Amino acid sequence: MHDFAFVFAGFVVGIVVGLTGVGGGSLMTPLLIFVFGVKPHLAIGTDLLFAAFTKMGGTISLARARIVDWKIVGQTALGSIPAALATLYLLQRLGPANPATQAIMTTTLGLALLLTAGATFYKVVRGKAPPLHIAPERIAEATRARHWALPMVFGAVIGTLVTLTSVGAGAIGVIVLMLLYPTLPLPRIVAADIAHAVPLTLVAGLGHASIGSVDWPLLLKLLAGSLPGIWIGSQLMRRTSDRVIRSLLSVLLAYAGVKLISI
């Protein structure tokens, strides 16, 4: 019965990730800690690989639909991957199971969840929504950032945050991409965000695995549910309004963030 609960949790989170671009770390990590009682460092490490393989399935689906802008993915990864490696080095030096390290990870995770909740709610209430479609001849202009260095700076911040907490590549990533590329349609922003999360979470997850912070049997159960879930969510993304879902997510993430900080 417990195994089915892990599979079902992975399925639900997979749907939310595919539908909104949010939910990998921001939902699964608190679920593992509060509902299933997994230690924070194991929850974060396992969730990173869970996010990598889950979003890999979503990326394949989105790439087939030709809505992934690989230039954005590459520019962002130039900042996020080196930052992830630097953060992993620090975690290895400190020891992931060290009580002081666990406290830092838990508190940072709580703050990241609050930031994600705010970013998610901001998307719900912001006045001007991004366009849903764009003419092919305008794609090159729409994928040009306000400044060439901004995607790499954003990537470095997200890379550090994701490696330390497994949170940040979803709602925070989507909001920042909306600010960097204001004329890019929302489906393309979500697609770029999901595609960028694959190499980032894979590098960070494998790094956590090398220092013993991954529960492999748990990971397989979560993936058994998430891979079909994110495929369904990515199909629904282009024809479903996500306003209510994001509103509920923001409340849930804020609650989890406050609870983690208070531990």
N, C-alpha and C positions, 0 to 999 in steps of 0.2 A: 504493500500500500504506500509506503514511504517512497519507493522507487517511482511509482506512478505520479506522486505529488511533484517530484523533481521534473519528470517529463512534462507534466501539465504546466508547471511554472515556466519551463523553457518555451513551450508552445505559445503561451499568452504573451510573454515578453517578446518573442520573435514577431508576432503579429504587430505589436505596438511599434517595434523598431522599423519594420517595413512600411508601416502606415504613416509614421510621423518623423522618423529619423531619430527618435528619442527612446531611451529605455534600456539600452544595453547594460551599462554600469549603473546608471541612476536608479533603475528598478531592481535588477537582479542582485546587486551587491547587498542592499538593505534586506531583500527577501532572504538571502542566504544567512545573513547575520541574525536578524530578528525572528524569522519564522522557523528556520532550520537549525539555528544555533551553531553555525560554522564560524570558526575563529576569523577575525578581520583579515589577517594577512593571507590566509587560505582562500577566503571569499574573494578578495581583490585579485589574487593571482589566477584563480580558476576562472573568474568572470572575464578577465582579459582575453584568455584563449577562447572562452565561450563567445565573446563579442567578435573575435577575429573570424571564426568559422561561420558564425551566424550571419555576419554582414558580408562575408564572402559569397554566400548563396544569394543574398539580396543584390550584390554588385553584379553578379552574372546576369540576373534577370534584368536589371536596369541597363547594363551594357548592351544587351540584346535589343532593348528598346531605343538604343542610341541617344540616351539623355545624360550620359556621364561625360563631363568636361574634364578630360585627363590633364589638361594644362593646369587647371586649378589644383587638382589632386597632387601633381608633381611639385608645384611651387610650395604648397603647404607642407608636404612631406620633407622638403629640404630643411625645414626648421624643426619639425616634430620628431623625426627619427634620431638625430643627434641629441636632442634634449632628452628623449627617452633613454638612450644609452647612458648619458651622464647621470640621470636619476637612478638607474639600475645600479650603477657603480657605487653610488652613495648608499643605497639600500644594502648592498652586499657588504660594504664596510661596516655599517651599523648593526646588521643582523636583523632580518625581518621579524623574527619572533621575540626580539628584545622588547620588554615592557615599554620602554621609552619610545621605541620606534612604533610600536602598536598604538600608543597614545597619539603620536604625531599623525599616523595614518588615519585613525578614527576621527580625530578632530578636523583634519583636512578634508576627509570624506564628507563630514557633516557640513562644512562650509561650502564644499563643491555642490552638494545637493541643494543647499539654499540658493546658491548662484544659479544652478540649473532650473530650480523652481521659478526664480525671478525671470530668467530668460524665456522659459516656457510661457509664463503668464504674460510677459511683454508681447510675445508673438500673438497672443489671443486678443489683446486690447489695443495694439498699435493701430493708428489711424489708417495708414496707407498700406494696403496689401501688395506684395510683389505680383507681377504679371504671371499669368498661367501659360502664355505662349509667346513665342518670339519668332520673327522672320529669320530665315537662315542667314541672310546677308548681314544681320546685326549681331550674330553670335560672337564674332571676334571682338567687337567693341564691348559687348556685355561681359566678356570674360577677362577684361583688362582691369586690374585692381587700381584703386585710387593712387597707390604708390607701389612700385615694384617690390619693395622690401616688406610691405605689410603682411602678405601671406606667410612669409617665413617667420616673422615675429609672432604672429598669431599661432603658427604651427609649433613654435618653441614653447609657448605658454601652455598650449593644449597637450603637447607631448609630455611635459613635466607633470601636469595635473592628472592625466590619464594613467601614467605609469605609477604614480603615488597612490591613486584612489580608484582607478578604473572608471572614473566619471569625467565627463567633459567633452567627449567627442560627439555627443548627441545634440541636446538643445543649445548648449553654449556654442558649439561649432556652427549650427544652423544660423543662429542670430548673428554671429560675427561675419559669416559668409554673406548674409543679407545686407550687412553694412558695407562690406567690401565690394560687393557686386549688386548694387541696388536695382539694376535693370534686368537681372537674370531671373527667369521664371522659377517659381518655388520648386517644382519637380526637379529641375536641374540642380538647384542648391542642395536639396535633400540627397539627390543622387551623388553629388560630389562629396558631401559630408560622409555618407555611408562608405563610398569607395576609399576615401582617405583613411577612414578608421581601420580598414583591413590591414595594411602594412604596419600601422602604428601599434594596434593592439596585438598583432602577431609578434612583433619584435619585443614589446613590453611583456607579453605573456610568456614567451620562451625564456626571456630573462628571469622572470619570476620562477619559472620551472627549474632553471639552473640553480636557484638558491632554495629549492624545496618548498615553494609557496603555491603549488598546484595540486588539487585533489583530482587525479585522473579518472577514477570511476564516477565521481560526481559530474565531471565535465561531460562524459559520454552520455549520461542520463539527460542532462540539460540540452545537449545538442540533438538528441533524438526527438525532442519536442520543438526546438527552435527552428531547425532547418525547414520543415514544412510551414511553420508559422510565419517566418519572414517572407517566404514565397507568396503566401496568401496576402500578407500585409502590403507587399510591394505592388501586387496586382490591384489592390483596393485603393492605393494611394492616389492614383490619377483620377478617381471618380468619387472620392469620399471626402466630405468636409470634416476636418479634424479639430474644430473649435472646441467642442464639448470634451473630446478626449484630452486635449492639451490643458483645459481648465482643471479637469479632475487630476491630471498628472501633476500640475503645479502644486495643488493642495497636498497630495500624497508625498511628493518629494520634500516639500517644506516641513511636513510632520516628521519624516524620517531624518532630515538634516538636524532639526532641533533635538530629536531624541539621541542621535549619535553624539552631538556636542555635549549633551548633558551626562553622558556615560562617565 
